[in-house]
Amino acid sequence: MAAGVALVASPAAAQYTAGGGTANPPNTNAVAIGPGATTTGANATATGVNSNANGDSASAYGNGAVANGGGASAFGDGATANGGSATATGQGSFANGSDAAAYGFNSNANGAFSTATGDFASANGNFATATGGAATANGGQATATGTNAFANGAFATATGVHAFANGDHSTATGTQAQANGLSATATGVTAIANGA
């Protein structure tokens, strides 16, 4: 060792709790703030009454917010994110599945990599995507884009306000367009296609 160099022990990374929060082990760099706030995991953060962050780097911000899974994030009162890297942003939003994302008041994303964006938007199925207020996509890789757009079925696609695609691989494009049945395609305002 060089002359004049002193060895100094590194301080252990500590947790921070306040207001009745609890940081359960492992709790390196964990933060729990608020009555009933709890964390379990390194770098986990829970802020808000009864907020709960479980998993390394999980984050829950808001009263009753819950983040379960490594890297899961819940932002907003009552927001819930279940799954590795799941994200729920908005009061009452719910993201359930690995990398699922729900953005908006009472938005709901269920399924791996599903995404719901907009108040009351709902995406149900792996890789399902719902974008717009009250847009709904039900089915693996279903896509609904537009206010009240509705896609129901695997690979179903509804694009436009009140567009409605009902059936696997069905496609409705345009305001109030309706495609009903397997692989049905309706294109244009109020267009209607009835397939198998």
N, CA, C and O of each residue as an XYZ file, in Angstrom:
784
protein
N       0.849     -1.170      0.000
C       0.000      0.000      0.000
C       0.893      1.231      0.000
O       1.912      1.250      0.691
N       0.546      2.220     -0.733
C       1.346      3.445     -0.810
C       1.347      4.155      0.531
O       0.358      4.144      1.264
N       2.463      4.764      0.830
C       2.569      5.503      2.086
C       1.581      6.652      2.095
O       1.403      7.343      1.092
N       0.935      6.850      3.246
C       0.010      7.968      3.389
C      -1.389      7.689      2.895
O      -2.229      8.587      2.946
N      -1.693      6.460      2.407
C      -3.030      6.120      1.934
C      -3.737      5.341      3.025
O      -3.236      4.315      3.483
N      -4.875      5.811      3.436
C      -5.625      5.133      4.492
C      -6.777      4.358      3.888
O      -7.387      4.804      2.917
N      -7.077      3.209      4.449
C      -8.235      2.430      4.030
C      -9.454      2.901      4.804
O      -9.416      2.985      6.031
N     -10.540      3.209      4.094
C     -11.771      3.653      4.732
C     -12.881      2.714      4.297
O     -13.102      2.511      3.104
N     -13.566      2.152      5.253
C     -14.661      1.238      4.936
C     -15.806      2.004      4.282
O     -16.156      3.104      4.709
N     -16.379      1.410      3.249
C     -17.533      2.033      2.599
C     -18.746      1.856      3.490
O     -18.959      0.770      4.030
N     -19.545      2.901      3.656
C     -20.747      2.737      4.475
C     -21.720      1.805      3.770
O     -21.868      1.848      2.548
N     -22.370      0.974      4.546
C     -23.359      0.054      3.968
C     -24.543      0.865      3.450
O     -24.966      1.833      4.082
N     -25.068      0.467      2.305
C     -26.245      1.144      1.766
C     -27.409      0.870      2.707
O     -27.701     -0.280      3.032
N     -28.057      1.919      3.132
C     -29.110      1.770      4.121
C     -30.477      2.055      3.526
O     -30.598      2.674      2.469
N     -31.501      1.592      4.227
C     -32.870      1.883      3.826
C     -33.334      3.157      4.516
O     -32.730      3.596      5.494
N     -34.409      3.747      4.004
C     -34.977      4.935      4.626
C     -36.462      4.689      4.837
O     -37.178      4.328      3.903
N     -36.919      4.885      6.061
C     -38.342      4.752      6.360
C     -38.803      5.994      7.111
O     -38.031      6.614      7.843
N     -40.061      6.348      6.925
C     -40.634      7.499      7.620
C     -42.146      7.352      7.666
O     -42.746      6.699      6.813
N     -42.747      7.963      8.665
C     -44.205      8.005      8.744
C     -44.865      6.661      8.913
O     -46.032      6.501      8.556
N     -44.150      5.684      9.448
C     -44.745      4.370      9.660
C     -44.458      3.380      8.555
O     -45.047      2.299      8.528
N     -43.570      3.723      7.645
C     -43.197      2.794      6.573
C     -42.273      1.702      7.070
O     -41.575      1.867      8.070
N     -42.277      0.561      6.345
C     -41.441     -0.576      6.710
C     -40.685     -1.075      5.489
O     -41.280     -1.333      4.443
N     -39.380     -1.209      5.627
C     -38.543     -1.753      4.551
C     -38.082     -3.150      4.974
O     -37.190     -3.300      5.809
N     -38.705     -4.160      4.382
C     -38.376     -5.537      4.718
C     -37.139     -6.004      3.954
O     -36.920     -5.592      2.815
N     -36.329     -6.863      4.578
C     -35.144     -7.378      3.875
C     -35.552     -8.216      2.667
O     -36.602     -8.857      2.716
N     -34.783     -8.242      1.602
C     -33.594     -7.396      1.416
C     -34.012     -5.942      1.199
O     -34.988     -5.665      0.501
N     -33.276     -5.036      1.792
C     -33.728     -3.648      1.757
C     -32.625     -2.637      1.463
O     -32.704     -1.487      1.897
N     -31.616     -3.052      0.739
C     -30.560     -2.119      0.358
C     -31.150     -0.954     -0.439
O     -31.780     -1.149     -1.479
N     -30.937      0.237      0.061
C     -31.421      1.460     -0.591
C     -32.937      1.527     -0.724
O     -33.445      2.314     -1.523
N     -33.661      0.729      0.031
C     -35.127      0.758     -0.038
C     -35.664      2.007      0.660
O     -35.050      2.524      1.593
N     -36.835      2.487      0.186
C     -37.486      3.667      0.758
C     -38.961      3.334      0.988
O     -39.661      2.914      0.066
N     -39.420      3.523      2.214
C     -40.833      3.311      2.539
C     -41.316      4.503      3.350
O     -40.842      4.738      4.461
N     -42.264      5.257      2.790
C     -42.744      6.474      3.438
C     -44.271      6.459      3.497
O     -44.942      6.387      2.467
N     -44.801      6.526      4.702
C     -46.238      6.607      4.888
C     -46.760      5.474      5.737
O     -46.156      4.402      5.784
N     -47.880      5.696      6.414
C     -48.469      4.643      7.242
C     -48.802      3.406      6.415
O     -49.531      3.491      5.426
N     -48.272      2.269      6.817
C     -48.550      1.029      6.110
C     -47.755      0.822      4.841
O     -47.907     -0.209      4.187
N     -46.908      1.777      4.471
C     -46.073      1.609      3.273
C     -45.043      0.513      3.541
O     -44.401      0.509      4.591
N     -44.882     -0.418      2.593
C     -43.925     -1.504      2.781
C     -43.146     -1.776      1.501
O     -43.654     -1.612      0.391
N     -41.911     -2.190      1.686
C     -41.086     -2.620      0.562
C     -40.440     -3.951      0.890
O     -40.184     -4.265      2.053
N     -40.180     -4.724     -0.144
C     -39.374     -5.933     -0.038
C     -38.551     -6.000     -1.315
O     -39.074     -6.305     -2.386
N     -37.271     -5.715     -1.195
C     -36.408     -5.738     -2.371
C     -35.415     -4.600     -2.358
O     -35.682     -3.519     -1.832
N     -34.277     -4.862     -2.942
C     -33.258     -3.822     -3.044
C     -33.736     -2.702     -3.956
O     -34.315     -2.959     -5.011
N     -33.499     -1.483     -3.558
C     -33.865     -0.292     -4.331
C     -35.366     -0.129     -4.529
O     -35.791      0.649     -5.382
N     -36.174     -0.846     -3.759
C     -37.629     -0.712     -3.860
C     -38.075      0.565     -3.171
O     -37.471      1.000     -2.190
N     -39.160      1.174     -3.703
C     -39.675      2.414     -3.142
C     -41.191      2.348     -3.027
O     -41.881      2.037     -3.997
N     -41.706      2.642     -1.837
C     -43.155      2.729     -1.619
C     -43.432      4.038     -0.905
O     -42.906      4.282      0.181
N     -44.258      4.882     -1.513
C     -44.595      6.180     -0.939
C     -46.102      6.368     -0.992
O     -46.687      6.444     -2.073
N     -46.725      6.444      0.167
C     -48.166      6.614      0.238
C     -48.764      5.652      1.237
O     -48.179      4.613      1.543
N     -49.924      6.000      1.741
C     -50.613      5.154      2.709
C     -50.873      3.776      2.107
O     -51.479      3.655      1.042
N     -50.411      2.754      2.797
C     -50.601      1.360      2.380
C     -50.057      1.055      0.986
O     -50.527      0.130      0.322
N     -49.082      1.818      0.549
C     -48.420      1.485     -0.717
C     -47.496      0.296     -0.488
O     -47.040      0.061      0.630
N     -47.224     -0.454     -1.557
C     -46.470     -1.691     -1.406
C     -45.626     -1.937     -2.654
O     -46.151     -2.003     -3.765
N     -44.327     -2.069     -2.463
C     -43.416     -2.364     -3.575
C     -42.660     -3.645     -3.258
O     -41.893     -3.698     -2.297
N     -42.877     -4.676     -4.067
C     -42.238     -5.976     -3.865
C     -41.408     -6.334     -5.085
O     -41.947     -6.557     -6.169
N     -40.117     -6.388     -4.907
C     -39.230     -6.738     -6.003
C     -38.110     -5.725     -6.115
O     -38.284     -4.551     -5.787
N     -36.973     -6.179     -6.575
C     -35.855     -5.266     -6.739
C     -36.233     -4.137     -7.704
O     -36.726     -4.381     -8.805
N     -35.997     -2.927     -7.277
C     -36.267     -1.716     -8.063
C     -37.748     -1.492     -8.351
O     -38.089     -0.715     -9.243
N     -38.633     -2.159     -7.613
C     -40.070     -1.902     -7.755
C     -40.394     -0.549     -7.141
O     -39.747     -0.135     -6.179
N     -41.403      0.155     -7.695
C     -41.779      1.483     -7.206
C     -43.289      1.620     -7.134
O     -43.994      1.342     -8.104
N     -43.778      2.051     -5.980
C     -45.215      2.293     -5.807
C     -45.395      3.674     -5.196
O     -44.945      3.925     -4.078
N     -46.051      4.570     -5.929
C     -46.270      5.940     -5.476
C     -47.768      6.226     -5.482
O     -48.397      6.270     -6.539
N     -48.326      6.418     -4.302
C     -49.743      6.730     -4.206
C     -50.397      5.892     -3.125
O     -49.938      4.794     -2.811
N     -51.458      6.413     -2.568
C     -52.175      5.667     -1.543
C     -52.728      4.372     -2.121
O     -53.484      4.384     -3.093
N     -52.339      3.255     -1.511
C     -52.810      1.959     -1.979
C     -52.168      1.473     -3.255
O     -52.601      0.464     -3.813
N     -51.144      2.163     -3.736
C     -50.448      1.720     -4.950
C     -49.670      0.445     -4.658
O     -49.096      0.291     -3.579
N     -49.653     -0.479     -5.636
C     -48.979     -1.760     -5.459
C     -48.147     -2.078     -6.696
O     -48.642     -2.037     -7.823
N     -46.875     -2.394     -6.465
C     -45.982     -2.823     -7.553
C     -45.360     -4.156     -7.143
O     -44.630     -4.233     -6.156
N     -45.657     -5.199     -7.911
C     -45.135     -6.532     -7.635
C     -44.295     -7.015     -8.810
O     -44.821     -7.259     -9.896
N     -43.003     -7.150     -8.595
C     -42.127     -7.647     -9.649
C     -40.919     -6.763     -9.815
O     -40.977     -5.557     -9.574
N     -39.842     -7.357    -10.221
C     -38.632     -6.582    -10.448
C     -38.859     -5.478    -11.455
O     -39.282     -5.739    -12.582
N     -38.585     -4.255    -11.066
C     -38.742     -3.122    -11.972
C     -40.176     -2.700    -12.206
O     -40.423     -1.820    -13.031
N     -41.137     -3.300    -11.504
C     -42.540     -2.903    -11.669
C     -42.753     -1.511    -11.094
O     -42.100     -1.134    -10.122
N     -43.679     -0.730    -11.698
C     -43.941      0.641    -11.261
C     -45.431      0.927    -11.244
O     -46.135      0.677    -12.222
N     -45.904      1.452    -10.125
C     -47.305      1.851    -10.008
C     -47.346      3.300     -9.534
O     -46.804      3.629     -8.479
N     -47.992      4.166    -10.319
C     -48.067      5.592    -10.011
C     -49.529      6.022     -9.966
O     -50.212      6.033    -10.990
N     -49.999      6.374     -8.782
C     -51.374      6.837     -8.643
C     -52.097      6.071     -7.559
O     -51.802      4.903     -7.305
N     -53.045      6.733     -6.920
C     -53.816      6.065     -5.881
C     -54.512      4.829     -6.441
O     -55.243      4.897     -7.428
N     -54.265      3.706     -5.787
C     -54.902      2.464     -6.210
C     -54.325      1.839     -7.456
O     -54.865      0.848     -7.946
N     -53.246      2.382     -7.989
C     -52.619      1.793     -9.186
C     -51.962      0.472     -8.807
O     -51.408      0.334     -7.717
N     -52.030     -0.504     -9.723
C     -51.455     -1.827     -9.465
C     -50.669     -2.305    -10.670
O     -51.177     -2.320    -11.792
N     -49.426     -2.694    -10.431
C     -48.580     -3.267    -11.480
C     -48.067     -4.613    -11.005
O     -47.326     -4.694    -10.025
N     -48.464     -5.675    -11.704
C     -48.053     -7.030    -11.359
C     -47.258     -7.636    -12.506
O     -47.804     -7.891    -13.579
N     -45.975     -7.863    -12.282
C     -45.146     -8.475    -13.315
C     -43.857     -7.718    -13.493
O     -43.795     -6.508    -13.274
N     -42.833     -8.430    -13.887
C     -41.554     -7.786    -14.119
C     -41.682     -6.652    -15.107
O     -42.197     -6.841    -16.209
N     -41.224     -5.485    -14.732
C     -41.237     -4.277    -15.565
C     -42.634     -3.817    -15.954
O     -42.775     -3.019    -16.881
N     -43.670     -4.296    -15.276
C     -45.030     -3.810    -15.533
C     -45.144     -2.373    -15.055
O     -44.485     -1.982    -14.092
N     -45.993     -1.569    -15.735
C     -46.171     -0.162    -15.387
C     -47.649      0.201    -15.383
O     -48.362     -0.017    -16.362
N     -48.092      0.758    -14.261
C     -49.467      1.256    -14.161
C     -49.397      2.714    -13.745
O     -48.864      3.036    -12.682
N     -49.933      3.595    -14.577
C     -49.873      5.033    -14.308
C     -51.271      5.615    -14.391
O     -51.891      5.616    -15.454
N     -51.762      6.105    -13.273
C     -53.087      6.687    -13.224
C     -53.894      6.056    -12.113
O     -53.731      4.876    -11.802
N     -54.758      6.845    -11.520
C     -55.583      6.340    -10.433
C     -56.382      5.124    -10.882
O     -57.080      5.162    -11.896
N     -56.270      4.047    -10.115
C     -57.022      2.840    -10.411
C     -56.535      2.063    -11.618
O     -57.185      1.105    -12.035
N     -55.402      2.455    -12.191
C     -54.882      1.732    -13.362
C     -54.350      0.369    -12.928
O     -53.957      0.184    -11.776
N     -54.342     -0.580    -13.863
C     -53.965     -1.955    -13.548
C     -53.183     -2.557    -14.707
O     -53.677     -2.633    -15.831
N     -51.966     -2.981    -14.423
C     -51.131     -3.648    -15.427
C     -50.741     -5.013    -14.878
O     -50.116     -5.109    -13.822
N     -51.109     -6.061    -15.594
C     -50.899     -7.410    -15.112
C     -50.199     -8.240    -16.182
O     -50.810     -8.631    -17.176
N     -48.915     -8.506    -15.969
C     -48.143     -9.285    -16.924
C     -46.783     -8.673    -17.144
O     -46.590     -7.470    -16.965
N     -45.856     -9.495    -17.527
C     -44.510     -9.001    -17.781
C     -44.533     -7.891    -18.822
O     -45.054     -8.077    -19.921
N     -43.973     -6.747    -18.480
C     -43.885     -5.590    -19.374
C     -45.242     -5.022    -19.786
O     -45.320     -4.244    -20.737
N     -46.304     -5.398    -19.088
C     -47.615     -4.805    -19.365
C     -47.592     -3.339    -18.961
O     -46.881     -2.964    -18.029
N     -48.374     -2.496    -19.665
C     -48.394     -1.066    -19.374
C     -49.810     -0.520    -19.469
O     -50.500     -0.716    -20.469
N     -50.232      0.166    -18.417
C     -51.549      0.806    -18.399
C     -51.366      2.269    -18.051
O     -50.826      2.603    -16.996
N     -51.820      3.151    -18.948
C     -51.663      4.591    -18.760
C     -53.028      5.257    -18.843
O     -53.643      5.307    -19.908
N     -53.497      5.768    -17.706
C     -54.771      6.469    -17.707
C     -55.656      6.019    -16.559
O     -55.480      4.936    -16.000
N     -56.604      6.867    -16.223
C     -57.538      6.595    -15.140
C     -58.300      5.295    -15.408
O     -58.960      5.147    -16.437
N     -58.194      4.366    -14.468
C     -58.868      3.063    -14.587
C     -58.528      2.309    -15.865
O     -59.332      1.508    -16.340
N     -57.360      2.551    -16.422
C     -56.923      1.772    -17.577
C     -56.510      0.384    -17.116
O     -56.176      0.184    -15.948
N     -56.534     -0.580    -18.043
C     -56.346     -1.969    -17.674
C     -55.590     -2.703    -18.779
O     -56.051     -2.773    -19.918
N     -54.425     -3.249    -18.428
C     -53.644     -4.040    -19.391
C     -53.360     -5.403    -18.779
O     -52.683     -5.509    -17.756
N     -53.882     -6.437    -19.413
C     -53.710     -7.810    -18.930
C     -53.040     -8.658    -19.990
O     -53.621     -8.925    -21.042
N     -51.827     -9.077    -19.716
C     -51.101     -9.920    -20.658
C     -49.697     -9.398    -20.867
O     -49.438     -8.199    -20.774
N     -48.807    -10.311    -21.148
C     -47.423     -9.913    -21.377
C     -47.347     -8.901    -22.519
O     -47.908     -9.123    -23.591
N     -46.664     -7.812    -22.288
C     -46.438     -6.749    -23.270
C     -47.734     -6.089    -23.761
O     -47.723     -5.411    -24.788
N     -48.828     -6.274    -23.055
C     -50.064     -5.576    -23.423
C     -49.956     -4.111    -23.029
O     -49.245     -3.767    -22.085
N     -50.669     -3.238    -23.763
C     -50.608     -1.798    -23.506
C     -51.995     -1.177    -23.624
O     -52.675     -1.329    -24.639
N     -52.403     -0.475    -22.570
C     -53.668      0.263    -22.590
C     -53.359      1.716    -22.298
O     -52.774      2.035    -21.263
N     -53.752      2.605    -23.212
C     -53.453      4.028    -23.070
C     -54.733      4.833    -23.217
O     -55.342      4.859    -24.287
N     -55.135      5.486    -22.145
C     -56.349      6.292    -22.162
C     -57.235      5.923    -20.995
O     -57.211      4.790    -20.514
N     -58.027      6.896    -20.538
C     -58.950      6.614    -19.449
C     -59.891      5.478    -19.837
O     -60.516      5.505    -20.897
N     -59.981      4.494    -18.972
C     -60.840      3.313    -19.152
C     -60.440      2.428    -20.326
O     -61.202      1.540    -20.709
N     -59.265      2.649    -20.904
C     -58.789      1.766    -21.980
C     -58.504      0.391    -21.398
O     -58.100      0.265    -20.242
N     -58.720     -0.650    -22.219
C     -58.525     -2.017    -21.745
C     -57.895     -2.875    -22.829
O     -58.416     -2.974    -23.940
N     -56.768     -3.493    -22.497
C     -56.080     -4.408    -23.425
C     -55.929     -5.750    -22.730
O     -55.267     -5.858    -21.698
N     -56.543     -6.763    -23.302
C     -56.539     -8.095    -22.691
C     -55.971     -9.116    -23.665
O     -56.600     -9.454    -24.668
N     -54.779     -9.599    -23.358
C     -54.129    -10.584    -24.220
C     -52.684    -10.205    -24.433
O     -52.329     -9.027    -24.418
N     -51.861    -11.199    -24.630
C     -50.452    -10.915    -24.874
C     -50.290    -10.024    -26.103
O     -50.832    -10.314    -27.170
N     -49.542     -8.945    -25.941
C     -49.261     -7.968    -26.995
C     -50.504     -7.210    -27.471
O     -50.451     -6.543    -28.504
N     -51.601     -7.298    -26.752
C     -52.789     -6.522    -27.112
C     -52.523     -5.039    -26.870
O     -51.790     -4.676    -25.950
N     -53.129     -4.173    -27.711
C     -52.923     -2.729    -27.596
C     -54.249     -1.994    -27.737
O     -54.957     -2.146    -28.733
N     -54.573     -1.196    -26.726
C     -55.774     -0.357    -26.778
C     -55.348      1.088    -26.550
O     -54.735      1.409    -25.532
N     -55.676      1.961    -27.509
C     -55.261      3.361    -27.433
C     -56.465      4.261    -27.650
O     -57.056      4.270    -28.730
N     -56.822      5.010    -26.631
C     -57.967      5.915    -26.724
C     -58.898      5.700    -25.551
O     -58.942      4.617    -24.967
N     -59.637      6.730    -25.213
C     -60.588      6.617    -24.124
C     -61.556      5.476    -24.346
O     -62.231      5.419    -25.374
N     -61.627      4.563    -23.384
C     -62.524      3.410    -23.415
C     -62.273      2.465    -24.588
O     -63.129      1.637    -24.898
N     -61.128      2.570    -25.239
C     -60.781      1.605    -26.289
C     -60.586      0.234    -25.646
O     -60.082      0.129    -24.528
N     -60.991     -0.822    -26.367
C     -60.890     -2.176    -25.833
C     -60.308     -3.115    -26.878
O     -60.793     -3.193    -28.006
N     -59.260     -3.823    -26.482
C     -58.658     -4.842    -27.348
C     -58.630     -6.157    -26.579
O     -57.939     -6.285    -25.568
N     -59.384     -7.126    -27.067
C     -59.464     -8.435    -26.423
C     -58.912     -9.499    -27.351
O     -59.502     -9.790    -28.392
N     -57.784    -10.079    -26.977
C     -57.215    -11.149    -27.788
C     -55.737    -10.919    -28.018
O     -55.255     -9.787    -28.013
N     -55.041    -12.001    -28.218
C     -53.617    -11.895    -28.487
C     -53.349    -11.025    -29.701
O     -53.871    -11.284    -30.786
N     -52.543    -10.001    -29.522
C     -52.156     -9.051    -30.558
C     -53.321     -8.281    -31.159
O     -53.205     -7.734    -32.256
N     -54.434     -8.235    -30.456
C     -55.550     -7.388    -30.898
C     -55.159     -5.926    -30.734
O     -54.395     -5.573    -29.836
N     -55.702     -5.066    -31.628
C     -55.380     -3.637    -31.590
C     -56.637     -2.803    -31.759
O     -57.370     -2.956    -32.736
N     -56.880     -1.920    -30.802
C     -58.003     -0.990    -30.886
C     -57.459      0.420    -30.736
O     -56.819      0.746    -29.736
N     -57.719      1.258    -31.740
C     -57.193      2.619    -31.736
C     -58.321      3.604    -31.999
O     -58.915      3.610    -33.078
N     -58.609      4.428    -31.013
C     -59.674      5.417    -31.149
C     -60.626      5.334    -29.969
O     -60.759      4.293    -29.326
N     -61.285      6.455    -29.697
C     -62.249      6.482    -28.607
C     -63.329      5.436    -28.831
O     -63.969      5.402    -29.882
N     -63.522      4.590    -27.842
C     -64.523      3.523    -27.883
C     -64.310      2.505    -29.002
O     -65.230      1.764    -29.348
N     -63.110      2.462    -29.565
C     -62.818      1.411    -30.551
C     -62.815      0.065    -29.839
O     -62.435     -0.026    -28.672
N     -63.237     -0.975    -30.543
C     -63.368     -2.298    -29.934
C     -62.855     -3.366    -30.897
O     -63.373     -3.532    -32.002
N     -61.831     -4.080    -30.453
C     -61.287     -5.193    -31.247
C     -61.365     -6.452    -30.410
O     -60.811     -6.518    -29.312
N     -62.054     -7.448    -30.934
C     -62.293     -8.668    -30.180
C     -61.876     -9.871    -31.006
O     -62.538    -10.229    -31.979
N     -60.771    -10.491    -30.609
C     -60.275    -11.658    -31.324
C     -58.785    -11.550    -31.572
O     -58.223    -10.456    -31.615
N     -58.161    -12.694    -31.732
C     -56.725    -12.694    -32.003
C     -56.442    -11.921    -33.286
O     -57.066    -12.173    -34.317
N     -55.517    -10.995    -33.223
C     -55.105    -10.161    -34.355
C     -56.216     -9.261    -34.898
O     -56.065     -8.689    -35.977
N     -57.314     -9.125    -34.181
C     -58.377     -8.203    -34.608
C     -57.861     -6.772    -34.527
O     -57.085     -6.431    -33.634
N     -58.305     -5.926    -35.480
C     -57.859     -4.535    -35.522
C     -59.044     -3.608    -35.750
O     -59.770     -3.731    -36.737
N     -59.225     -2.673    -34.813
C     -60.270     -1.661    -34.957
C     -59.617     -0.292    -34.871
O     -58.966      0.038    -33.879
N     -59.800      0.511    -35.932
C     -59.170      1.828    -35.982
C     -60.222      2.875    -36.314
O     -60.798      2.865    -37.402
N     -60.467      3.770    -35.377
C     -61.449      4.818    -35.578
C     -62.408      4.890    -34.401
O     -62.580      3.928    -33.653
N     -63.034      6.066    -34.257
C     -64.001      6.252    -33.178
C     -65.152      5.266    -33.350
O     -65.786      5.220    -34.404
N     -65.412      4.497    -32.332
C     -66.469      3.480    -32.320
C     -66.284      2.396    -33.384
O     -67.240      1.701    -33.730
N     -65.077      2.249    -33.899
C     -64.821      1.138    -34.832
C     -64.974     -0.170    -34.073
O     -64.657     -0.250    -32.886
N     -65.468     -1.207    -34.771
C     -65.797     -2.472    -34.114
C     -65.326     -3.635    -34.986
O     -65.826     -3.848    -36.090
N     -64.353     -4.377    -34.464
C     -63.851     -5.560    -35.168
C     -64.068     -6.763    -34.263
O     -63.513     -6.831    -33.166
N     -64.872     -7.706    -34.722
C     -65.258     -8.838    -33.885
C     -64.982    -10.137    -34.628
O     -65.762    -10.557    -35.482
N     -63.874    -10.759    -34.295
C     -63.475    -12.004    -34.942
C     -61.985    -12.039    -35.158
O     -61.360    -11.003    -35.387
N     -61.414    -13.216    -35.088
C     -59.978    -13.345    -35.317
C     -59.611    -12.774    -36.681
O     -60.275    -13.063    -37.678
N     -58.572    -11.977    -36.726
C     -58.043    -11.360    -37.951
C     -59.024    -10.400    -38.618
O     -58.807    -10.010    -39.765
N     -60.090    -10.010    -37.934
C     -61.017     -9.038    -38.523
C     -60.415     -7.640    -38.462
O     -59.587     -7.343    -37.601
N     -60.846     -6.779    -39.396
C     -60.309     -5.419    -39.471
C     -61.426     -4.426    -39.758
O     -62.149     -4.558    -40.745
N     -61.559     -3.433    -38.885
C     -62.524     -2.359    -39.096
C     -61.775     -1.039    -39.051
O     -61.140     -0.704    -38.052
N     -61.859     -0.289    -40.153
C     -61.120      0.970    -40.251
C     -62.076      2.086    -40.640
O     -62.639      2.076    -41.735
N     -62.255      3.036    -39.754
C     -63.141      4.165    -40.019
C     -64.123      4.350    -38.881
O     -64.427      3.415    -38.139
N     -64.614      5.579    -38.756
C     -65.596      5.871    -37.718
C     -66.804      4.958    -37.848
O     -67.436      4.905    -38.904
N     -67.120      4.255    -36.802
C     -68.251      3.326    -36.717
C     -68.209      2.200    -37.738
O     -69.238      1.588    -38.027
N     -67.045      1.923    -38.284
C     -66.915      0.759    -39.169
C     -67.111     -0.512    -38.346
O     -66.735     -0.572    -37.175
N     -67.719     -1.549    -38.988
C     -67.977     -2.804    -38.289
C     -67.526     -3.985    -39.135
O     -67.932     -4.135    -40.287
N     -66.688     -4.813    -38.549
C     -66.258     -6.051    -39.204
C     -66.598     -7.204    -38.271
O     -66.062     -7.308    -37.167
N     -67.486     -8.059    -38.727
C     -67.961     -9.163    -37.904
C     -67.628    -10.502    -38.547
O     -68.146    -10.833    -39.614
N     -66.762    -11.268    -37.896
C     -66.455    -12.597    -38.394
C     -64.986    -12.768    -38.715
O     -64.239    -11.799    -38.845
N     -64.596    -14.008    -38.837
C     -63.216    -14.358    -39.123
C     -62.724    -13.660    -40.383
O     -63.311    -13.814    -41.454
N     -61.663    -12.903    -40.256
C     -61.001    -12.213    -41.366
C     -61.883    -11.204    -42.093
O     -61.544    -10.793    -43.203
N     -62.999    -10.794    -41.503
C     -63.847     -9.773    -42.125
C     -63.115     -8.437    -42.159
O     -62.353     -8.115    -41.247
N     -63.352     -7.656    -43.224
C     -62.696     -6.356    -43.367
C     -63.719     -5.296    -43.761
O     -64.411     -5.431    -44.771
N     -63.807     -4.244    -42.954
C     -64.690     -3.119    -43.258
C     -63.856     -1.850    -43.244
O     -63.170     -1.549    -42.268
N     -63.926     -1.107    -44.351
C     -63.118      0.105    -44.476
C     -64.003      1.265    -44.901
O     -64.648      1.223    -45.949
N     -64.024      2.292    -44.080
C     -64.801      3.482    -44.403
C     -65.775      3.808    -43.285
O     -66.110      2.965    -42.453
N     -66.219      5.062    -43.293
C     -67.178      5.511    -42.276
C     -68.446      4.680    -42.355
O     -69.050      4.566    -43.421
N     -68.844      4.115    -41.265
C     -70.035      3.247    -41.103
C     -70.040      2.021    -42.015
O     -71.086      1.403    -42.213
N     -68.886      1.664    -42.568
C     -68.809      0.453    -43.407
C     -69.114     -0.773    -42.544
O     -68.791     -0.808    -41.357
N     -69.749     -1.784    -43.169
C     -70.091     -3.008    -42.463
C     -69.663     -4.207    -43.306
O     -69.970     -4.286    -44.495
N     -68.953     -5.130    -42.678
C     -68.572     -6.374    -43.349
C     -68.864     -7.533    -42.428
O     -68.430     -7.545    -41.276
N     -69.598     -8.507    -42.928
C     -69.913     -9.705    -42.153
C     -69.254    -10.898    -42.823
O     -69.583    -11.273    -43.948
N     -68.319    -11.478    -42.095
C     -67.604    -12.629    -42.641
C     -68.022    -13.919    -41.962
O     -69.122    -14.036    -41.424
N     -67.117    -14.880    -42.001
C     -67.414    -16.209    -41.468
C     -67.712    -16.130    -39.981
O     -67.987    -17.152    -39.352
